[in-house]
Amino acid sequence: MVLIIFLLLLTGGYSYSFYYTGLSLWFYFLWIPVSFLLSLLTLCILIFILFQFWKRTDPKGKFRHRMLYQVCQMILFICNVKIKVLGKEFVPKETFVCYSNHKSDIDPIALYVGLHRICSAIGKKSLFSIPIIKQCQQVFGAIALDRDNDRAAAKSMIEAIRAVKDGMSYIIFPEGGIKTRDTEEMVNLRAGAYKLVTKSEALLLPATIIGSSNTKKRKTFLKRVKITIIFHKPLSKEEYASMNTTELGQWVMDLVHKDLKQYEKQRNS
């Protein structure tokens, strides 16, 4: 991974500098961890500077998304999460809106890595109160959705529709947040979420995430969590034109539940 190699090179550079400072021998046992911390700080400063520039440019820039992909891979590695992707051939090169079930905070990261496409996400407003995520909002074209304010939610949806029409693909979890971790199935159908794809006339990409709820259930990070992501053939605007948003939501939900039942059947056989 590029970021890990960059961090190692920085750490090596700082360690090399410490070697020639003439510090006492006892400090030599500290130079590697200190060098690593300095490398992380340097990387954070560089990213912060890049973010200030990227906020003023097109969020569909390739380099920033390559960097985000590397960061997401690193997060999965640190969290000891391994993903398996099925149906990768169905991920379109054209603009799409990806709808999936949602059972863990790791879902957007796993889905982004699984897609491996320039895309952004729509998330609940409270997430964007976190400083790091707030910085990412403008840089990567993410959109905050206030589900407690209908007028604000409508404005956010209009903004998202314009962005999709402009060529930005999006990930959205139509359940409206994590409702329960007791089951992998979708337990809530918010038909309004499907207006994003019907109004923008983009491709609808259905996805099923299996196993992500185990990230919260495990007792230690030493236990690896395996997540399976299944992508299905996307629907074109001609294919979903005859369906209303409720029917579309039910179709996605049925598809997700079918995947989950099939997975359980294979696991128990």
Phi and psi in degrees as GROMACS dihedral restraints (atoms count N, CA, C in turn):
[ dihedral_restraints ]
;  ai    aj    ak    al  type     phi  dphi    fc
    3     4     5     6     1   -61.3    20    10
    4     5     6     7     1   -45.4    20    10
    6     7     8     9     1   -65.0    20    10
    7     8     9    10     1   -39.1    20    10
    9    10    11    12     1   -64.4    20    10
   10    11    12    13     1   -43.0    20    10
   12    13    14    15     1   -61.8    20    10
   13    14    15    16     1   -42.1    20    10
   15    16    17    18     1   -62.4    20    10
   16    17    18    19     1   -43.3    20    10
   18    19    20    21     1   -63.1    20    10
   19    20    21    22     1   -40.8    20    10
   21    22    23    24     1   -64.8    20    10
   22    23    24    25     1   -39.6    20    10
   24    25    26    27     1   -66.0    20    10
   25    26    27    28     1   -42.3    20    10
   27    28    29    30     1   -63.0    20    10
   28    29    30    31     1   -43.8    20    10
   30    31    32    33     1   -60.5    20    10
   31    32    33    34     1   -43.6    20    10
   33    34    35    36     1   -62.7    20    10
   34    35    36    37     1   -39.2    20    10
   36    37    38    39     1   -64.9    20    10
   37    38    39    40     1   -44.3    20    10
   39    40    41    42     1   -66.2    20    10
   40    41    42    43     1   -40.5    20    10
   42    43    44    45     1   -62.9    20    10
   43    44    45    46     1   -40.2    20    10
   45    46    47    48     1   -63.4    20    10
   46    47    48    49     1   -38.2    20    10
   48    49    50    51     1   -66.7    20    10
   49    50    51    52     1   -42.6    20    10
   51    52    53    54     1   -62.0    20    10
   52    53    54    55     1   -33.9    20    10
   54    55    56    57     1   -60.8    20    10
   55    56    57    58     1   -31.9    20    10
   57    58    59    60     1  -101.1    20    10
   58    59    60    61     1    13.5    20    10
   60    61    62    63     1   -83.5    20    10
   61    62    63    64     1   -17.0    20    10
   63    64    65    66     1    79.3    20    10
   64    65    66    67     1    21.1    20    10
   66    67    68    69     1   -69.6    20    10
   67    68    69    70     1   159.2    20    10
   69    70    71    72     1   -65.0    20    10
   70    71    72    73     1   160.7    20    10
   72    73    74    75     1   -59.9    20    10
   73    74    75    76     1   -35.3    20    10
   75    76    77    78     1   -61.7    20    10
   76    77    78    79     1   -27.3    20    10
   78    79    80    81     1   -72.7    20    10
   79    80    81    82     1   -20.9    20    10
   81    82    83    84     1   -60.7    20    10
   82    83    84    85     1   -28.3    20    10
   84    85    86    87     1   -73.9    20    10
   85    86    87    88     1   -13.2    20    10
   87    88    89    90     1  -104.5    20    10
   88    89    90    91     1   -14.1    20    10
   90    91    92    93     1   -64.5    20    10
   91    92    93    94     1   -31.5    20    10
   93    94    95    96     1   -69.9    20    10
   94    95    96    97     1   -51.8    20    10
   96    97    98    99     1   -62.9    20    10
   97    98    99   100     1   -37.3    20    10
   99   100   101   102     1   -65.7    20    10
  100   101   102   103     1   -41.4    20    10
  102   103   104   105     1   -62.3    20    10
  103   104   105   106     1   -39.4    20    10
  105   106   107   108     1   -66.1    20    10
  106   107   108   109     1   -42.4    20    10
  108   109   110   111     1   -64.5    20    10
  109   110   111   112     1   -40.2    20    10
  111   112   113   114     1   -64.5    20    10
  112   113   114   115     1   -35.7    20    10
  114   115   116   117     1   -65.6    20    10
  115   116   117   118     1   -43.2    20    10
  117   118   119   120     1   -61.5    20    10
  118   119   120   121     1   -42.2    20    10
  120   121   122   123     1   -63.4    20    10
  121   122   123   124     1   -43.3    20    10
  123   124   125   126     1   -61.2    20    10
  124   125   126   127     1   -43.2    20    10
  126   127   128   129     1   -63.6    20    10
  127   128   129   130     1   -41.6    20    10
  129   130   131   132     1   -63.2    20    10
  130   131   132   133     1   -40.4    20    10
  132   133   134   135     1   -65.0    20    10
  133   134   135   136     1   -42.7    20    10
  135   136   137   138     1   -63.4    20    10
  136   137   138   139     1   -42.3    20    10
  138   139   140   141     1   -66.0    20    10
  139   140   141   142     1   -39.9    20    10
  141   142   143   144     1   -61.2    20    10
  142   143   144   145     1   -42.8    20    10
  144   145   146   147     1   -64.1    20    10
  145   146   147   148     1   -43.6    20    10
  147   148   149   150     1   -61.8    20    10
  148   149   150   151     1   -40.2    20    10
  150   151   152   153     1   -60.9    20    10
  151   152   153   154     1   -38.9    20    10
  153   154   155   156     1   -63.1    20    10
  154   155   156   157     1   -33.8    20    10
  156   157   158   159     1   -76.4    20    10
  157   158   159   160     1   -45.1    20    10
  159   160   161   162     1   -65.3    20    10
  160   161   162   163     1   -26.3    20    10
  162   163   164   165     1   -60.7    20    10
  163   164   165   166     1   -23.4    20    10
  165   166   167   168     1   -99.6    20    10
  166   167   168   169     1     5.9    20    10
  168   169   170   171     1  -123.5    20    10
  169   170   171   172     1   177.1    20    10
  171   172   173   174     1   -63.9    20    10
  172   173   174   175     1   124.4    20    10
  174   175   176   177     1   -66.9    20    10
  175   176   177   178     1    -6.0    20    10
  177   178   179   180     1   -91.5    20    10
  178   179   180   181     1    12.0    20    10
  180   181   182   183     1   -58.2    20    10
  181   182   183   184     1   135.0    20    10
  183   184   185   186     1   -68.4    20    10
  184   185   186   187     1   -42.6    20    10
  186   187   188   189     1   -62.0    20    10
  187   188   189   190     1   -42.9    20    10
  189   190   191   192     1   -64.1    20    10
  190   191   192   193     1   -35.2    20    10
  192   193   194   195     1   -76.0    20    10
  193   194   195   196     1   -29.4    20    10
  195   196   197   198     1   -65.0    20    10
  196   197   198   199     1   -39.8    20    10
  198   199   200   201     1   -66.7    20    10
  199   200   201   202     1   -41.8    20    10
  201   202   203   204     1   -64.0    20    10
  202   203   204   205     1   -37.7    20    10
  204   205   206   207     1   -61.3    20    10
  205   206   207   208     1   -42.0    20    10
  207   208   209   210     1   -64.9    20    10
  208   209   210   211     1   -41.3    20    10
  210   211   212   213     1   -63.8    20    10
  211   212   213   214     1   -43.2    20    10
  213   214   215   216     1   -64.0    20    10
  214   215   216   217     1   -39.6    20    10
  216   217   218   219     1   -62.0    20    10
  217   218   219   220     1   -40.5    20    10
  219   220   221   222     1   -65.4    20    10
  220   221   222   223     1   -39.9    20    10
  222   223   224   225     1   -62.8    20    10
  223   224   225   226     1   -43.5    20    10
  225   226   227   228     1   -62.2    20    10
  226   227   228   229     1   -39.0    20    10
  228   229   230   231     1   -65.6    20    10
  229   230   231   232     1   -45.6    20    10
  231   232   233   234     1   -64.7    20    10
  232   233   234   235     1   -38.5    20    10
  234   235   236   237     1   -81.0    20    10
  235   236   237   238     1     0.4    20    10
  237   238   239   240     1    58.1    20    10
  238   239   240   241     1    49.4    20    10
  240   241   242   243     1  -117.4    20    10
  241   242   243   244     1   129.3    20    10
  243   244   245   246     1  -115.2    20    10
  244   245   246   247     1   131.9    20    10
  246   247   248   249     1  -111.7    20    10
  247   248   249   250     1   145.4    20    10
  249   250   251   252     1  -120.8    20    10
  250   251   252   253     1   128.2    20    10
  252   253   254   255     1  -109.7    20    10
  253   254   255   256     1   126.3    20    10
  255   256   257   258     1  -115.5    20    10
  256   257   258   259     1   141.8    20    10
  258   259   260   261     1    77.7    20    10
  259   260   261   262     1    27.2    20    10
  261   262   263   264     1   -57.3    20    10
  262   263   264   265     1   -30.0    20    10
  264   265   266   267     1   -67.1    20    10
  265   266   267   268     1   -15.0    20    10
  267   268   269   270     1   -87.3    20    10
  268   269   270   271     1    -9.7    20    10
  270   271   272   273     1   -71.5    20    10
  271   272   273   274     1   114.4    20    10
  273   274   275   276     1   -76.6    20    10
  274   275   276   277     1   154.9    20    10
  276   277   278   279     1   -84.2    20    10
  277   278   279   280     1   -20.5    20    10
  279   280   281   282     1   -78.3    20    10
  280   281   282   283     1   172.8    20    10
  282   283   284   285     1   -65.6    20    10
  283   284   285   286     1   136.3    20    10
  285   286   287   288     1  -143.6    20    10
  286   287   288   289     1   165.6    20    10
  288   289   290   291     1  -122.6    20    10
  289   290   291   292     1   122.1    20    10
  291   292   293   294     1   -98.8    20    10
  292   293   294   295     1   124.1    20    10
  294   295   296   297     1  -111.2    20    10
  295   296   297   298     1   134.6    20    10
  297   298   299   300     1  -150.3    20    10
  298   299   300   301     1   162.1    20    10
  300   301   302   303     1   -71.2    20    10
  301   302   303   304     1   162.8    20    10
  303   304   305   306     1  -144.6    20    10
  304   305   306   307     1   112.8    20    10
  306   307   308   309     1  -129.3    20    10
  307   308   309   310     1    -1.9    20    10
  309   310   311   312     1  -154.9    20    10
  310   311   312   313     1   154.9    20    10
  312   313   314   315     1   -66.7    20    10
  313   314   315   316     1   -17.3    20    10
  315   316   317   318     1   -82.7    20    10
  316   317   318   319     1   -10.4    20    10
  318   319   320   321     1   -55.7    20    10
  319   320   321   322     1   -49.4    20    10
  321   322   323   324     1   -60.0    20    10
  322   323   324   325     1   -37.6    20    10
  324   325   326   327     1   -68.7    20    10
  325   326   327   328     1   -46.5    20    10
  327   328   329   330     1   -62.9    20    10
  328   329   330   331     1   -41.1    20    10
  330   331   332   333     1   -67.9    20    10
  331   332   333   334     1   -39.1    20    10
  333   334   335   336     1   -62.6    20    10
  334   335   336   337     1   -44.2    20    10
  336   337   338   339     1   -65.5    20    10
  337   338   339   340     1   -41.0    20    10
  339   340   341   342     1   -64.3    20    10
  340   341   342   343     1   -39.4    20    10
  342   343   344   345     1   -68.9    20    10
  343   344   345   346     1   -43.8    20    10
  345   346   347   348     1    52.0    20    10
  346   347   348   349     1    46.6    20    10
  348   349   350   351     1  -134.0    20    10
  349   350   351   352     1   157.3    20    10
  351   352   353   354     1   -68.5    20    10
  352   353   354   355     1   113.2    20    10
  354   355   356   357     1  -158.0    20    10
  355   356   357   358     1   169.4    20    10
  357   358   359   360     1  -132.0    20    10
  358   359   360   361     1  -166.8    20    10
  360   361   362   363     1  -143.7    20    10
  361   362   363   364     1   157.3    20    10
  363   364   365   366     1  -111.0    20    10
  364   365   366   367     1   126.2    20    10
  366   367   368   369     1  -135.4    20    10
  367   368   369   370     1   166.0    20    10
  369   370   371   372     1   -64.9    20    10
  370   371   372   373     1   148.2    20    10
  372   373   374   375     1   -57.1    20    10
  373   374   375   376     1   -37.0    20    10
  375   376   377   378     1   -61.2    20    10
  376   377   378   379     1   -28.9    20    10
  378   379   380   381     1   -62.2    20    10
  379   380   381   382     1   -34.4    20    10
  381   382   383   384     1   -82.6    20    10
  382   383   384   385     1     4.0    20    10
  384   385   386   387     1   -82.8    20    10
  385   386   387   388     1   -14.2    20    10
  387   388   389   390     1   -75.7    20    10
  388   389   390   391     1   122.6    20    10
  390   391   392   393     1   -50.1    20    10
  391   392   393   394     1   -44.3    20    10
  393   394   395   396     1   -64.2    20    10
  394   395   396   397     1   -45.1    20    10
  396   397   398   399     1   -68.6    20    10
  397   398   399   400     1   -35.1    20    10
  399   400   401   402     1   -62.6    20    10
  400   401   402   403     1   -38.5    20    10
  402   403   404   405     1   -63.8    20    10
  403   404   405   406     1   -36.3    20    10
  405   406   407   408     1   -73.1    20    10
  406   407   408   409     1   -21.3    20    10
  408   409   410   411     1   -57.0    20    10
  409   410   411   412     1   -53.9    20    10
  411   412   413   414     1   -74.1    20    10
  412   413   414   415     1   -35.0    20    10
  414   415   416   417     1   -65.6    20    10
  415   416   417   418     1   -41.6    20    10
  417   418   419   420     1  -108.9    20    10
  418   419   420   421     1     5.6    20    10
  420   421   422   423     1    74.9    20    10
  421   422   423   424     1    22.3    20    10
  423   424   425   426     1   -69.8    20    10
  424   425   426   427     1   154.1    20    10
  426   427   428   429     1  -127.9    20    10
  427   428   429   430     1   130.3    20    10
  429   430   431   432     1   -88.5    20    10
  430   431   432   433     1   135.8    20    10
  432   433   434   435     1  -119.4    20    10
  433   434   435   436     1   117.9    20    10
  435   436   437   438     1   -92.9    20    10
  436   437   438   439     1    99.7    20    10
  438   439   440   441     1   -75.0    20    10
  439   440   441   442     1   -11.6    20    10
  441   442   443   444     1   -92.2    20    10
  442   443   444   445     1    -3.6    20    10
  444   445   446   447     1  -131.0    20    10
  445   446   447   448     1   104.3    20    10
  447   448   449   450     1   -60.9    20    10
  448   449   450   451     1   -39.8    20    10
  450   451   452   453     1   -66.9    20    10
  451   452   453   454     1   -44.0    20    10
  453   454   455   456     1   -66.2    20    10
  454   455   456   457     1   -38.6    20    10
  456   457   458   459     1   -63.9    20    10
  457   458   459   460     1   -39.6    20    10
  459   460   461   462     1   -63.9    20    10
  460   461   462   463     1   -41.3    20    10
  462   463   464   465     1   -63.3    20    10
  463   464   465   466     1   -41.2    20    10
  465   466   467   468     1   -64.5    20    10
  466   467   468   469     1   -39.3    20    10
  468   469   470   471     1   -67.1    20    10
  469   470   471   472     1   -39.4    20    10
  471   472   473   474     1   -62.7    20    10
  472   473   474   475     1   -41.7    20    10
  474   475   476   477     1   -61.7    20    10
  475   476   477   478     1   -41.7    20    10
  477   478   479   480     1   -67.1    20    10
  478   479   480   481     1   -41.5    20    10
  480   481   482   483     1   -60.6    20    10
  481   482   483   484     1   -42.2    20    10
  483   484   485   486     1   -63.2    20    10
  484   485   486   487     1   -40.6    20    10
  486   487   488   489     1   -65.1    20    10
  487   488   489   490     1   -41.0    20    10
  489   490   491   492     1   -65.2    20    10
  490   491   492   493     1   -42.4    20    10
  492   493   494   495     1   -62.4    20    10
  493   494   495   496     1   -27.0    20    10
  495   496   497   498     1   -84.6    20    10
  496   497   498   499     1    -1.9    20    10
  498   499   500   501     1   108.8    20    10
  499   500   501   502     1     5.4    20    10
  501   502   503   504     1   -92.7    20    10
  502   503   504   505     1   125.1    20    10
  504   505   506   507     1   -82.6    20    10
  505   506   507   508     1   153.6    20    10
  507   508   509   510     1  -134.8    20    10
  508   509   510   511     1   150.7    20    10
  510   511   512   513     1  -104.5    20    10
  511   512   513   514     1   132.6    20    10
  513   514   515   516     1  -142.4    20    10
  514   515   516   517     1   140.6    20    10
  516   517   518   519     1  -105.5    20    10
  517   518   519   520     1   103.7    20    10
  519   520   521   522     1   -70.4    20    10
  520   521   522   523     1    -7.4    20    10
  522   523   524   525     1   -71.5    20    10
  523   524   525   526     1   -17.5    20    10
  525   526   527   528     1    81.3    20    10
  526   527   528   529     1    38.8    20    10
  528   529   530   531     1   111.1    20    10
  529   530   531   532     1  -180.0    20    10
  531   532   533   534     1   -84.6    20    10
  532   533   534   535     1   108.4    20    10
  534   535   536   537     1   -86.8    20    10
  535   536   537   538     1   -35.9    20    10
  537   538   539   540     1  -161.2    20    10
  538   539   540   541     1   149.7    20    10
  540   541   542   543     1  -108.1    20    10
  541   542   543   544     1     5.7    20    10
  543   544   545   546     1   -75.0    20    10
  544   545   546   547     1   -21.1    20    10
  546   547   548   549     1  -141.6    20    10
  547   548   549   550     1   150.2    20    10
  549   550   551   552     1   -81.6    20    10
  550   551   552   553     1   -12.4    20    10
  552   553   554   555     1   -70.4    20    10
  553   554   555   556     1   155.0    20    10
  555   556   557   558     1   -73.7    20    10
  556   557   558   559     1   129.0    20    10
  558   559   560   561     1  -113.8    20    10
  559   560   561   562     1     1.8    20    10
  561   562   563   564     1  -146.2    20    10
  562   563   564   565     1   137.4    20    10
  564   565   566   567     1  -117.5    20    10
  565   566   567   568     1   105.4    20    10
  567   568   569   570     1   -99.9    20    10
  568   569   570   571     1    98.7    20    10
  570   571   572   573     1   -61.1    20    10
  571   572   573   574     1   -29.9    20    10
  573   574   575   576     1   -61.0    20    10
  574   575   576   577     1   -27.0    20    10
  576   577   578   579     1   -63.6    20    10
  577   578   579   580     1   -25.8    20    10
  579   580   581   582     1   -83.0    20    10
  580   581   582   583     1    -6.0    20    10
  582   583   584   585     1   -65.5    20    10
  583   584   585   586     1   -25.9    20    10
  585   586   587   588     1   -59.5    20    10
  586   587   588   589     1   -42.3    20    10
  588   589   590   591     1   -83.7    20    10
  589   590   591   592     1   -36.6    20    10
  591   592   593   594     1   -71.3    20    10
  592   593   594   595     1   -38.1    20    10
  594   595   596   597     1   -76.2    20    10
  595   596   597   598     1   -31.6    20    10
  597   598   599   600     1   -87.6    20    10
  598   599   600   601     1   -15.3    20    10
  600   601   602   603     1    60.9    20    10
  601   602   603   604     1    31.8    20    10
  603   604   605   606     1   -86.6    20    10
  604   605   606   607     1   176.4    20    10
  606   607   608   609     1   -74.1    20    10
  607   608   609   610     1   141.4    20    10
  609   610   611   612     1  -101.1    20    10
  610   611   612   613     1   116.7    20    10
  612   613   614   615     1  -106.2    20    10
  613   614   615   616     1   108.4    20    10
  615   616   617   618     1   -82.0    20    10
  616   617   618   619     1   142.0    20    10
  618   619   620   621     1  -140.6    20    10
  619   620   621   622     1   148.2    20    10
  621   622   623   624     1  -121.2    20    10
  622   623   624   625     1   128.6    20    10
  624   625   626   627     1  -106.9    20    10
  625   626   627   628     1   124.5    20    10
  627   628   629   630     1  -120.1    20    10
  628   629   630   631     1   125.1    20    10
  630   631   632   633     1    99.4    20    10
  631   632   633   634     1    -3.8    20    10
  633   634   635   636     1   -70.5    20    10
  634   635   636   637     1   -24.8    20    10
  636   637   638   639     1   -64.1    20    10
  637   638   639   640     1   -19.1    20    10
  639   640   641   642     1   -69.9    20    10
  640   641   642   643     1   -15.2    20    10
  642   643   644   645     1   -65.9    20    10
  643   644   645   646     1   -30.4    20    10
  645   646   647   648     1   -88.9    20    10
  646   647   648   649     1   -25.3    20    10
  648   649   650   651     1   -81.6    20    10
  649   650   651   652     1   -24.8    20    10
  651   652   653   654     1   -69.5    20    10
  652   653   654   655     1   152.4    20    10
  654   655   656   657     1   -90.5    20    10
  655   656   657   658     1   -20.0    20    10
  657   658   659   660     1  -146.6    20    10
  658   659   660   661     1   150.8    20    10
  660   661   662   663     1   -70.0    20    10
  661   662   663   664     1   -12.7    20    10
  663   664   665   666     1   -69.0    20    10
  664   665   666   667     1   -21.6    20    10
  666   667   668   669     1   -85.4    20    10
  667   668   669   670     1   117.4    20    10
  669   670   671   672     1   -72.5    20    10
  670   671   672   673     1   138.5    20    10
  672   673   674   675     1  -106.1    20    10
  673   674   675   676     1   129.1    20    10
  675   676   677   678     1  -105.5    20    10
  676   677   678   679     1   123.0    20    10
  678   679   680   681     1  -113.7    20    10
  679   680   681   682     1   131.5    20    10
  681   682   683   684     1  -106.8    20    10
  682   683   684   685     1   129.7    20    10
  684   685   686   687     1  -115.9    20    10
  685   686   687   688     1   125.3    20    10
  687   688   689   690     1  -114.1    20    10
  688   689   690   691     1   120.4    20    10
  690   691   692   693     1  -100.8    20    10
  691   692   693   694     1   143.4    20    10
  693   694   695   696     1  -115.2    20    10
  694   695   696   697     1   166.0    20    10
  696   697   698   699     1   -57.5    20    10
  697   698   699   700     1   127.1    20    10
  699   700   701   702     1   -71.0    20    10
  700   701   702   703     1   152.5    20    10
  702   703   704   705     1   -93.7    20    10
  703   704   705   706     1   134.8    20    10
  705   706   707   708     1   -87.6    20    10
  706   707   708   709     1   167.8    20    10
  708   709   710   711     1   -62.1    20    10
  709   710   711   712     1   -30.0    20    10
  711   712   713   714     1   -68.2    20    10
  712   713   714   715     1   -33.6    20    10
  714   715   716   717     1   -77.8    20    10
  715   716   717   718     1   -31.9    20    10
  717   718   719   720     1  -103.4    20    10
  718   719   720   721     1     5.1    20    10
  720   721   722   723     1   -59.9    20    10
  721   722   723   724     1   -33.4    20    10
  723   724   725   726     1   -85.1    20    10
  724   725   726   727     1    -2.1    20    10
  726   727   728   729     1  -104.5    20    10
  727   728   729   730     1   139.7    20    10
  729   730   731   732     1   -84.6    20    10
  730   731   732   733     1   174.8    20    10
  732   733   734   735     1   -65.7    20    10
  733   734   735   736     1   -32.5    20    10
  735   736   737   738     1   -67.0    20    10
  736   737   738   739     1   -43.9    20    10
  738   739   740   741     1   -64.5    20    10
  739   740   741   742     1   -38.4    20    10
  741   742   743   744     1   -65.6    20    10
  742   743   744   745     1   -42.8    20    10
  744   745   746   747     1   -63.7    20    10
  745   746   747   748     1   -40.0    20    10
  747   748   749   750     1   -66.8    20    10
  748   749   750   751     1   -36.5    20    10
  750   751   752   753     1   -63.3    20    10
  751   752   753   754     1   -44.7    20    10
  753   754   755   756     1   -64.5    20    10
  754   755   756   757     1   -43.9    20    10
  756   757   758   759     1   -60.9    20    10
  757   758   759   760     1   -45.0    20    10
  759   760   761   762     1   -62.4    20    10
  760   761   762   763     1   -37.9    20    10
  762   763   764   765     1   -65.8    20    10
  763   764   765   766     1   -43.0    20    10
  765   766   767   768     1   -62.8    20    10
  766   767   768   769     1   -46.3    20    10
  768   769   770   771     1   -64.6    20    10
  769   770   771   772     1   -35.8    20    10
  771   772   773   774     1   -63.2    20    10
  772   773   774   775     1   -42.5    20    10
  774   775   776   777     1   -61.7    20    10
  775   776   777   778     1   -43.8    20    10
  777   778   779   780     1   -65.7    20    10
  778   779   780   781     1   -41.5    20    10
  780   781   782   783     1   -65.5    20    10
  781   782   783   784     1   -40.1    20    10
  783   784   785   786     1   -66.1    20    10
  784   785   786   787     1   -39.2    20    10
  786   787   788   789     1   -63.7    20    10
  787   788   789   790     1   -44.6    20    10
  789   790   791   792     1   -63.1    20    10
  790   791   792   793     1   -40.1    20    10
  792   793   794   795     1   -63.3    20    10
  793   794   795   796     1   -42.0    20    10
  795   796   797   798     1   -68.4    20    10
  796   797   798   799     1   -36.8    20    10
  798   799   800   801     1   -70.0    20    10
  799   800   801   802     1   -32.9    20    10
  801   802   803   804     1   -87.8    20    10
  802   803   804   805     1   -11.2    20    10
